[in-house]
Amino acid sequence: MSQAIDKKALVDWDKYVQELLRATTVNLNETETEKRKRIKDLEDDPEKWFDYYFPHYCTAKLSRFHRRALKRLIANKRWFEVLMWSRELAKSTFTMMTVVYLVLAKKELKNILLVSNSYDNAERLLTPYRLNLQNNQRIINDYGIQEKPGNWESGEFVTREGTSFRALGAGQSPRGTRNENFRVDCILVDDIDTDEECRNEKRVKDKFKWIQEALIPTVSVSGNYRIIFCGNKIAKVCTVELATKLADNVSLVNIRDENGKSSWPEKNSEADIDKILSLLSYSSAQKEYFNNPISEGTVFKEMQYKKLQPLQQYKFLVCYTDPSFKESKKNDFKATVLLGRFKDEYHVVKAFCDQTSTANMIDWHYQIDELVNDKTSVYYFMEANFIQDTLLKEFYKEAETRHKTIPLKGDPRKKPDKFTRIESALEPLNRLGKLWLNIDEKDNKHMVRLEEQFLALEPGSSAHDDAPDAVEGAKYIIDSKTINDTSKVDVNKFKSRNNKRR
């Protein structure tokens, strides 16, 4: 590490200490009786204990998943927990406060190992423990001075009450780690995986072998212990994922819940989440915030763009929508695409793809109607099982307002497996240069999402695939109309009808 980086780190930690001192003021006029009662009340309620001793961290109330994890970690004295929480859900901070509570309030931990992907990173993650025990005025006021002279280094320190903390890098020998007669009773594994290592499955498995053969055996077979893994699932094979096979409990929490809402609304608003996700690619967001690592280009290696034909050159166009009308556990995207065929090529002229309202989805159809503007014919289709009375009413209501009807029809096809259908219909076209995206739309966020969903497509993945599904649906309609006569496919040539009375 360079001197410049070391100096900056010292400045950052000094600033942290000053903020810590300001945040943890104490009431010097409190009587001893009042103090003992206050401490007992706080120790009986861990969440209030957190709020009082760590006000600089507790800027938002704990969410339900925090409280459930806290209850498990306190109640179970021989326990292995994996906290597979998204970024911005405070897994490292939550773990630190829980461990300090178990040390000071419950007096249950005596020998703690903090393990990370390297010793430097483990030392960095251990530093807030040391600085809080050394400088938190509320901890010192209620539990006494914690710093023990001569045993207070950044990577290894022992409190005056005899609890030891030690940083350890993955692969280093933890053998013989004892605190007097106390064997390790708490193993904290945090940020153990790296992107580079996860590209090599053997390296991941070797690291996990070290965890099983060297790290875990540091605890006593007959004693109490807590083992806590903190991390995201950043690859399909990663240490955190392998740890889930051993854990007593796996707490998997994404930035948004199964209904598409913030899983910690007390801290992360919908607008905040939308903003940060807008800065990331789809695959990056899935890995860091949804525990859904994606191997890009598994099926579709890359998508191709070019300048498309004027709309008049297409015999007809198909607008196809996958509406994800009902909320699902995947919180699917709504997708509407405009596809045309020119000679033996298929062209994605326009695309809309977003986690949005039905009203916005309906508006997309009117934008397409305005774009085409009678230059050629357009057929509007949607999966038949989605065309329900409620959705049709919304379309009819908008038609009354705009005095123009979108002639929507249902695709009655009994569709086979989605992945098989998309791969078999579109991958050969893309590979052979027969599927093209409109280069004029390349920077449009909707077309970007469509491309990202194509690149993320792979068997068994939980990645969103609504835009590729809409493209496959549109291609099917184009092929049906081209090959068969109109009566066989039940397709009528429509143009938007003007309902306005003259």
N, C-alpha and C positions, 0 to 999 in steps of 0.2 A: 504494500500500500504506500502511495507516495506521501511525502511530507505535507504537500498542499491538502490532500484529502484528509490526513490525520488532523491538521489544523482546523479544517472546516468542521470535522466531526466534533472536535472539542468545543468549538463555538456553539454548535447546535445543541450539544448536551448541556453546556452552561446556560443557554437560553431556556432549555427544558427545566433545569433546576430552579432558575429564578421564577418561572411560571408556577412550578410546583410549590415553592415557598409561599407565593402570593395566594394560591388557591386553598391552602390547607391551614389557614389561621385557626387559632383556638381561643376559647373563652377562659381567660385567666382568672375570672371572678367566680368560677364554678366551685362549689364546695365538694369535698371528697365524697360525701353521700350522693350528691347529685351526679357526680362523675361515674361512680360505680353503677348507679341505676341506668344512666344513659348508655354505658358500655353494654350492660346486660341486655337492654332493650334492642340495641343494634345487633348484638350477636345472635339474638333470637330471630332476627329477620335479615337474612343475608343480603337481600336486595337493598334494604335501607343501609346496611353496613357498607355496601359498595358506594352508595350515594354519598355517605358521610366521609369516608376515608379517601375516596377517589373522585372528588367533584370535577376535577380537570378532565376526567374520562367520561363521566356519566352525564353527558349533555343531552341525552335522550333516554327515556325509560326503556328498560329491557322489554323485548318482545316475548311472545309466548314460547318460542323455541329456546330463547335464552333461559327462561325460568325453568323449563322442563329439564334442560341439560344441567342446570345448577342443582336442582333437586336430586337428580341421579348421581351426580358426582359427590354430593355431600352424604347421601344415604348409603351408598355402596362403597365399602372399604377395600374390596378386592374387585377391581373394575377396569375394563378396557373400553374406552370410548373413542370413536372417530367423529370429529367435528368437521364434516365436509361442507363447510359454509362458503358461500360466495365472498368475493371481495366486498368490502364495505359493510360486513356484518360483524366485525370486531371479534373474530375468533381468538386472535392472540391476546388482545386486551382482556376479553372476558376470561380467558384461561388464567392470565396473570392474577386478576382480582380473586378468582376462585381459589387458586393455590395459596395466595397470601392469607385469605380468610381461613383456609384449612391449617395454615401454619400458626397464625396469631390467635384466632378466635377459638378454633377447635383443638389446636395443639396436637394434630394428628400426623404431621409430616416432619421428618427429620433429615432426609437425604434425597435431594432433588437433582435430577439430571435433565438438562435442556439440550436436545440434539437437533442439529440442522444439517443442511447439505455441506457446510464447511464449518471449520472452527470459528472463523471470523464472523460468519453469519450467526452462529450460535451465541457468540459473545455479544454481538449487537442485540439479539433478542433477549438476552439475559440482563442487559444494562438497565432497562426500566425497573426490573425487580430490585436491583442493587440501589439505584438512585431513590426509589420510593422508600425502601427500608432505611436509607441513610438520611433522607432529607424531608420526608413527609411529616410535617409538624404534628398532625393529628395522630399518626401512628406512634410517634415518639412520646407525645403527651399521654396517651392511653396505655401503651404497651412497653414503654421505656426505650432507651437508646438501643438500636439494633446493631450498629457497627461495632465490630470486634477488632481492635487494633492488632495488626500483624496478620490478620486473616481476612483481608478485605481487598481483593484484587478484582479486576473487571471480569475475568473469566472463571473465578472461583472464590467464594467467600463463605464465611460462617457467621451466623448471628450470635449475639451474646447468650441467647437461650440454647445455642447448640444445633441449629438447623443449617445444614450445608447446601449450597447451590453450586453447580458446576456446569460449564459449557462444554459441549463435546461435538466434534465434527463427525459426519458419517464416515465410518471406516476406522476411526481411531479406537484404540483399545479402552474399553470401559472396565476391564477386569480389575478386581481389587478395589473398586470404588466403595469405600466405606467411610462412615462418619463415626469414629470410635467403634461402638458395638452395633451401630445401626446400618443395616444393608439398605440399598436404594429402595425407597418406598413410593417414589413418584418419578415417572419418566414422561417428559414432555417432548414430543416430536413435532417440530414446526418448520414449515417451508423446506421439507426434506427433498422434494423433487426439483429438478432443473429441466428446462426445455431441451438442453443438449443431451443429457443422460437419457431422457425419455425417447429420444430418437433411436436408441439402442436397447432393445428389450433385454439383452443379456446383462447390461450394466444395471438396469433396474432390478432384475432378479438377484444379481450378486449383492446389491445393497440390501435388499430385503432379507437375503440369507444372513447377512451380518446382523440385522436387527433381531432375527430369530435365534441365531446361534451365540451372539456375543452380548447384545444389548438387553433383551428381555431376561436372560438368566441372571442379571445383576440383582433382581428382586428376590426376596426370600420365598421359597416354595410354600412355607407355612405361615408367612406373615401377611400383613396388609399392604396393598399397593394400589396406586392409580396410574394407569397408562393412558395418556391423552394424545391422540394424533390430530393435528390441525393442518388443513390444507385443502386445496381445490383438486378436483380431478382434471389434471391438465393434459392427460394422455390416456388412451385406452388401457395401456399397461403402464401403471405408475405405482410408486410405493404406497401412496394413500389408498389407492383402489385395492391393492393386495392386502392391506391392513384390514379392510372391511371383512375379509374372510375370517379373521381372528377375533374381531371385536364383540363385546357383549352387547353393544349398541352402536348403530351408525345413525348420526343425525345429519341428513342431507337437506340443506336449505339453499335455495337459489335467491338471487336478488329480487325475483318476483315469484309469487306462489302459483299454484296450479290454476288459479283463476286470472292470472295475468296482473295481479296487484302487488304492490310493494310488500315484501315479507317483513319489513321493519319500517312501517309508515311513520313511526315516531321519530325516525332519523332520516330516512330516504324517501323523499316525495316522488310522485310519479314524474313530475317535471324534471327533477334532478336525474332520475334514472334515464328518462328519454334523452336528456342532453348528453350524458356520458356515453350511452349506447350509440348515439348518432355520430360519435367521433371514432367508432371502432368498426372494423369489418365484421360481417356476420359471424365468421368462424372465430375471431378473437373474442367477441362478446359471448359466444356460446361456451368457450373454454373458461374464461375468467369469471363469468357471472352466472352461468347456468350448469356448471359441472358436466358439460357436454362437449368433450374434445372432438374435433372433426378433422379427418384426414382429407384435405382438399385435393381434388383431382383424382379421386379413386376411380370413378366411372367417367365423368366428363373432365378431361385433362385441362381444357381451356375452352372458352366460348369465343366465337368469332364475330367481328363487327365489319360492316361495310356500308357504303352509301346504297340505299334501297331505291327502288323504282318509284316514280311518281304514282300516286294512288290510282290514277286513271288507267295505269297499265295492268292492274290486277283485275281479273274477271269478276272476282268478289272477295270480300274479306269476312273473317269470322271473329266475332268478339265472344270470348268464352270466360266464364267466371266460376271460380271456386270460392264460395262465399264464407265458409266457416261460420255459418249463421249462428249456430249455438256455441257458446263458450265451451272449450274442451280443456282437458288436463294439459294439453300441449299449448294452449292459448294460440291457436293457429293464426296465420296471416290470411287476410282476404286477398285474393289475387284476381285481376282481370287483365287479359291480354288480347291484343288485336293482331291476328295472324293472317298472312296472305301467301298464296303460292304463285311463283313466277317460274315458268318452265318446270324444272324438276327440283326447284329450291323452295324452302319454307322460310319466310321472313317474319320476324317479330317486329312489327311496325311500332307498336306502343305497348307499354306494360305499366300496370299499377300493382303494387304489392306492399301491404302495410297491415299492422295490427290496429285496426281502426273501427269506426262505427259503420252501421248499415247505411246511414245517410251519406257518408262519404263514398261508400262503395257505389251507391246509386248515382251519385254525382259523376263518378268516373265514366259511366255509360253515356252521360250527356256530353262529357268532354270528348269522348270518342265520336259521338254523333256530330259534334261541331267540327272536329278534325276532318272527318271524311266529307261531310257537307255535300252529299249527292255526287261526289266524284266517281263513286262506284257503289255497288250494293253491299250491305252489311247484314250478316245474320247474327243475331244475339242469342247465345245459349248459356245455360247454366245446368249444373248437375240436377237431374229431375228430383232426386230425393230432398234437395234443398228448397225447391220451389213449393213453399207452403203458404197457406192463407195469410199468415202474418207478414211474410216477406212480400208477397204480391200486393198486399194492402199498402205497404210502404212505397212500392213502385207506382201504384195507382194514385196515391196521394201526391207524389211528386209530379206525376203527369198532369194532374189537375192544376197544380201551381204553375207549371211551366207551359201548359197548353201544348204539350208534346208527349207522345207515348213512345217508350222504348218497347218494341215488340219482342218480348222475351219468351223463349221457348225452353223446354226441358230436354236435356240429353237423357233418353230413357235406357241407354245401354246398361247392361249388367257388367260392371267393370271388374276385371280380374285384379290381382294383387297390384297395389299402386307402384311399388318399386319395379317389379317385373314389367309392368305396362310402360312406364316412362323409359326404362332402360332399353327395352326392345324396340320401341317406336322411335326414340329420339337419339340415342347414342350413336347408332350407325350413321344417321344423317349428319350429326355434328362431326364425327370422325372423317367423313367423306366430303366435308365442305358443302353440305346441302342444307344446313341450318344456320341462319344468319340473324344477328341482332342489328338493329338500326343504329348506325354510328352517330347519328344526330341526337340520339337519346343516351349516349354512353355515360354522360355525367349526371343523368337524372337519377335521383336516389332510388326510384322504383325499379329502373332497369338494373341498377347496381345490385339491388336485393335479388332480382331474378337471376342474375349471373351468379351471385354468391350461393343461392340455393341450388343451382345446377352443380356447382363445384363441390358442394357439401354432400351431394347425394351419394349414398353407399348403402349396401344391404345391412339391415339391422340397426341403422342409425336413428336417433330420435330427432335429428335435424329437421327443420321445417322444409316442406317440399311442395307447398301450395302453388307457387308460380310454375314450376315444371309440370305439375299436374294440369294446370290450366292450359299450358302450351300443348300438352299431349291431347287434351280434350278438343282443342281447336283443330289440331291436325287431323284427328279422327273425323270430325265433321267435314273438313275440306275433302278428305279422301272419300268419304261416303258420298258426298255430293258429286264428286268428279267421276267416280266409278259407276255409281248407280243412277237410275233415273230418280227424279224428285219424289215420286210416289213411294218408292221403297224406303227412303230415309225420312219421309214425312217432313220435308223442309220446304217452306214457302219463301219466296223471295220478298223481303221486306225492306222498306225504307221507312224512316220515322214519319209518322203521320201527324200532320198539323191538326189539332183538335179545336183550334180557336174558331169560334163561329164568325162567319163573315157577315 
